[in-house]
Amino acid sequence: HPSHPPPPADFFFWYLGNYYYNITNKLALRAAGGSTGFPMTIASLQMGVGCIYALFMWVAPDSRSMPKVTADDVMKMLPVAFCAMGAHCASVFALSAGAVSFGQIVK
């Protein structure tokens, strides 16, 4: 039921995944030159791969049914999508500019 809180294990695994994401992202950003390297390129590629994966999940025959999305739905989602993209890019740039803990605060 949607009103029930998620089990504590869900929080644990989300934080564990987030920890490894941040460490891996920091290593990739450091290898690409840090804040003077390519943080926005890496952030954009991450968003692009996520979009391709989401589109694949919609068209995969055994995954889930294709959503019914109208042009009006897309227009309504654009402001939220733009803000989510901006937040992701800011957190990736923060990871490139400082410690992982600084990136986590920006997130």
C-alpha positions, 0 to 999 in steps of 0.5 A: 500500500502506498501509505506504508513507509518503505522497509529500513532495508530499502533505505540502507540499500539506497544509501549504499548505492548512493555511496558507491555512485558518489565514489565512482563518480568522483574517480571518473571526474578526477580521471577527467581532470576534476573541475577543469576537466569535463564535469558537465560532459560527464553529467550530460552523458549520465543523463543521456544514458539514463534517458536511453535506458528509460526508453529501452525499458518502455519498448522492451517487450517483457518489461512494462507496458508503454505509457500513454504520453501526450504532447501536453504531458511532455510540456507539463513535465519539462519544468520538473525535468529541467530542474532535475537536470540542473540539480544533477549537473550541479551535484556532479560539478560539486563532486568535481570541485571538492570532496565527496562530502561537499558533493553530497551537501549540494545534492 
